[in-house]
Amino acid sequence: MTPVTLAPRTVIDGGLGSYLESLGHDLSGRLWSARILRDHPDAVVDVHRDYFAAGAAIAITSSYQLSFEGLASVGIDSQEGFALLERSVALAAQARDELRPDGLVAASVGPYGAALADGSEYRGDYDLDRAGLRAWHAARLEALLAAEPDLLAIETIPSRDEAGALIDLLRGTGASAWLSFTTDGGRLRTGESLEDAFRDAEASDEIIAVGVNCCHPDEVDLALAAARRSTGKAVVAYPNSGEMWNAVTRRWEGTAALPDGLVERWLASGATAIGGCCRVGPEEIRGIAAVVAG
């Protein structure tokens, strides 16, 4: 991989899975958006196209929940799993080449908990230690690097152990990656210090940026403050919409918009790249892109 540097005021895309759902696709089951990658690849390309058309400069691939263990549980062997990981990069690159030739493809490296499909990525209460997490992530990381994305989006990481395992695996690969945590109250989901987690990445040549994603927008200010205190690396921020899920009515409540003033404040506070995660769609990315361009 050719080393990548994130330019200031870069726009990342929005949520892939939640946007697919809004278009009528069924994402229930262990594979989540990976099932659409397997069965309806054209739909994945269309999503990437919509985000590039809205002003995104970076597409995050549909590999977030793909794991060899998860695929095996539904009868998909490792050979097809490797092909699906490669396809996730190729589809994003196809849309990029059509609409944003200067754009980047970031291969999503989701957390162990996402593959378990039990919500444990929001708790970090794993049954694996750092060595176990390193062994679990190794094959998928190798497959994604072989697909030659521009960089890796290591995202929604809840703990220092999992981050450390991935930093270990990247060492000496020459890859470029960002390392993004999911947080609550300015701390990792395990309760660990976000500043300490950012410092863990400071010595890694492969980690070009740190940040937060799949969290409430209020977490971004806390993360930017933590980054100023602990790291000189670029900072990515792509939170959820801020809507809240009502388990009784089974509806999202609130507004999906990330206010212009919020985006402006994040830029002024040192955010290098801004986008969105769950429930942030092309229209919201269009709004972010307009602020960034301004």
C-alpha positions in Angstrom: 0.0 0.0 0.0 1.1 3.5 -0.8 1.3 5.6 2.4 -1.7 7.9 2.8 -2.0 11.2 4.6 -5.4 12.6 5.5 -5.8 16.1 4.2 -7.4 18.7 6.5 -11.2 19.2 6.1 -11.8 15.8 4.5 -15.4 14.4 4.3 -16.0 10.8 5.2 -19.1 9.0 4.1 -22.1 8.1 6.2 -23.7 4.9 7.6 -23.8 2.1 5.1 -26.0 -0.4 6.9 -28.6 2.1 8.1 -28.8 3.7 4.6 -29.3 0.2 3.0 -32.1 -0.3 5.5 -33.7 3.0 4.6 -33.7 1.8 1.0 -35.8 -1.2 2.0 -33.1 -3.9 2.3 -33.4 -6.5 5.1 -30.3 -6.5 7.3 -31.5 -8.9 9.9 -29.3 -11.9 10.7 -25.7 -12.4 11.6 -24.3 -11.1 8.3 -26.0 -7.7 8.5 -24.8 -5.6 5.5 -22.5 -8.4 4.5 -25.5 -10.3 3.2 -26.3 -7.4 0.8 -22.6 -7.5 -0.3 -23.0 -11.2 -1.1 -26.5 -11.2 -2.7 -27.0 -7.6 -4.0 -23.5 -6.1 -4.8 -25.1 -3.5 -7.1 -26.9 -2.0 -4.1 -23.6 -1.6 -2.3 -22.1 0.2 -5.3 -25.2 2.5 -5.4 -24.7 3.4 -1.8 -21.1 4.4 -2.3 -22.1 6.4 -5.4 -24.7 8.3 -3.4 -22.2 9.2 -0.8 -19.6 10.4 -3.3 -22.2 12.4 -5.1 -23.1 14.0 -1.8 -19.5 15.2 -1.3 -17.7 12.4 0.5 -14.0 12.0 -0.3 -13.6 8.7 1.6 -15.8 5.6 1.2 -15.7 3.0 4.0 -16.2 -0.5 2.6 -19.0 -3.0 3.5 -16.6 -5.3 5.3 -17.4 -4.1 8.9 -19.2 -7.3 10.1 -17.5 -9.8 7.8 -15.5 -12.4 9.6 -14.5 -16.0 8.6 -16.2 -17.3 11.7 -19.4 -15.5 11.1 -19.5 -16.6 7.5 -18.8 -20.2 8.5 -21.8 -20.1 10.8 -24.0 -19.6 7.8 -22.2 -22.1 5.6 -19.8 -19.8 3.7 -16.3 -21.2 3.5 -13.0 -19.3 3.8 -12.5 -19.1 0.0 -15.8 -17.3 -0.5 -15.1 -15.2 2.6 -11.8 -14.0 1.1 -13.7 -13.2 -2.2 -16.3 -11.2 -0.3 -13.7 -9.1 1.5 -12.0 -8.4 -1.8 -15.4 -7.6 -3.4 -16.1 -5.0 -0.6 -13.0 -3.1 -1.6 -13.6 -3.5 -5.3 -17.2 -2.1 -5.2 -16.1 1.0 -3.3 -13.3 1.5 -5.7 -15.7 1.2 -8.6 -17.9 4.0 -7.3 -14.9 6.1 -6.4 -13.4 5.7 -9.9 -16.7 6.8 -11.5 -17.5 9.8 -9.3 -14.4 10.9 -7.3 -11.1 9.8 -8.8 -9.2 11.6 -6.2 -11.2 9.9 -3.4 -10.0 7.2 -1.1 -11.3 3.7 -0.2 -11.0 2.8 3.4 -11.5 -0.9 4.2 -13.6 -1.3 7.3 -12.1 -3.4 10.1 -14.9 -3.8 12.5 -14.5 -5.1 16.1 -14.8 -8.6 17.4 -18.1 -7.8 19.0 -19.7 -6.9 15.7 -19.1 -10.4 14.4 -20.6 -11.9 17.5 -23.8 -9.9 16.7 -24.6 -9.6 20.4 -23.9 -5.9 21.0 -20.7 -6.6 22.9 -18.8 -4.0 20.9 -20.7 -1.5 23.0 -19.6 -3.2 26.2 -16.1 -4.6 25.4 -16.8 -7.6 27.7 -15.1 -10.0 25.4 -14.1 -13.6 26.1 -10.7 -13.0 24.4 -7.6 -11.3 25.7 -5.2 -9.3 23.6 -3.4 -12.3 22.2 -6.7 -14.0 21.4 -8.0 -10.8 19.6 -4.7 -10.6 17.7 -5.2 -14.2 16.5 -8.9 -13.6 15.6 -8.3 -10.4 13.6 -5.2 -11.7 11.7 -6.8 -13.6 8.8 -9.3 -10.9 8.0 -6.7 -8.1 8.2 -4.5 -10.1 5.9 -7.3 -10.5 3.4 -8.2 -6.9 3.4 -4.7 -5.7 2.9 -4.4 -8.1 0.0 -7.4 -6.4 -1.6 -5.3 -3.2 -1.7 -7.5 -0.5 -0.3 -6.0 3.0 0.1 -6.2 2.7 3.9 -7.9 0.8 6.7 -10.8 2.1 8.8 -10.3 0.3 12.1 -13.6 1.4 13.7 -16.0 1.0 16.6 -13.3 -0.4 18.9 -14.4 -0.5 22.5 -11.2 -1.4 24.4 -7.4 -0.8 24.6 -6.8 -4.6 24.4 -8.5 -4.8 21.0 -6.8 -1.6 19.7 -3.5 -3.0 20.9 -4.0 -6.3 19.1 -4.7 -4.4 15.8 -1.7 -2.1 16.3 0.4 -5.3 16.8 -0.8 -6.8 13.6 -0.2 -3.7 11.6 3.4 -3.3 12.7 5.7 -3.5 9.7 3.0 -3.9 7.1 3.5 -0.5 5.6 -0.3 0.0 5.6 -2.0 3.3 6.6 -5.0 3.1 9.0 -7.1 5.2 11.3 -8.1 3.8 14.7 -11.5 4.9 15.8 -13.1 4.1 19.2 -16.7 4.0 20.3 -17.1 5.9 23.5 -19.6 6.9 26.2 -19.0 9.9 28.5 -15.6 10.5 27.0 -14.3 7.1 27.9 -14.0 3.8 26.1 -17.0 1.4 26.4 -14.9 -0.6 28.9 -14.5 2.5 31.0 -10.8 2.9 30.1 -9.3 6.3 29.3 -9.6 7.5 25.8 -6.5 9.6 26.2 -4.5 6.5 27.1 -6.0 4.7 24.1 -4.8 7.5 21.8 -1.4 7.4 23.4 -1.2 3.7 22.6 -1.3 4.5 18.9 1.2 7.3 19.1 4.2 5.1 18.3 2.6 3.3 15.4 3.8 4.4 12.0 0.8 2.6 10.5 -1.8 4.5 12.5 -2.1 7.9 10.7 -5.2 9.1 12.6 -7.2 8.4 15.7 -10.8 9.3 16.6 -14.3 8.2 17.4 -17.3 6.8 15.6 -20.6 5.0 16.3 -21.2 7.3 19.3 -23.5 10.2 20.2 -22.4 13.5 18.6 -21.7 14.9 22.1 -18.8 12.5 22.3 -16.9 14.3 19.5 -16.0 17.4 21.6 -14.7 15.2 24.4 -12.6 13.1 21.9 -11.1 16.2 20.3 -10.1 17.5 23.7 -8.6 14.1 24.6 -6.7 14.1 21.3 -5.3 17.6 21.9 -3.9 16.4 25.2 -2.5 13.1 24.1 -1.6 12.9 20.4 -0.2 14.8 17.4 -2.0 12.5 14.9 -4.9 13.5 12.7 -8.3 13.1 14.2 -11.4 11.5 12.6 -14.9 12.0 13.8 -18.0 10.2 12.4 -20.6 9.9 15.1 -24.2 8.6 14.9 -27.0 10.9 14.0 -28.0 11.7 17.6 -31.3 10.0 17.2 -32.4 7.7 20.0 -33.9 4.2 19.5 -37.3 3.8 21.3 -37.5 0.1 22.1 -41.2 0.3 23.0 -42.3 2.0 19.7 -39.4 0.4 17.8 -38.7 3.8 16.1 -35.8 6.2 16.0 -36.7 9.5 17.6 -35.2 12.9 17.0 -33.5 14.4 14.0 -30.7 12.9 11.9 -29.2 16.3 11.1 -25.8 17.2 12.4 -26.1 21.0 12.8 -23.8 23.2 10.8 -22.6 24.9 14.0 -21.5 21.5 15.4 -19.5 20.6 12.4 -17.9 24.1 12.3 -16.9 23.7 16.0 -15.4 20.3 15.4 -13.3 21.7 12.6 -12.2 24.6 14.7 -11.3 22.2 17.5 -8.9 20.1 15.3 -11.0 17.5 13.5 -9.2 16.5 10.3 -11.9 14.3 8.7 -15.7 14.4 9.5 -18.5 12.1 8.5 -21.3 10.1 10.0 -22.1 6.6 11.2 -25.5 5.0 12.0 -28.5 7.0 10.7 -26.4 9.6 8.9 -27.3 9.4 5.2 -26.3 11.2 2.0 -28.3 14.3 2.8 -26.6 14.7 6.1 -23.2 14.1 4.4 -24.2 16.8 1.8 -24.7 19.2 4.7 -21.3 18.3 6.3 -19.6 18.7 2.9 -21.1 22.2 2.4 -19.8 23.3 5.8 -16.4 21.8 5.2 -16.2 23.4 1.8 -17.1 26.8 3.3 
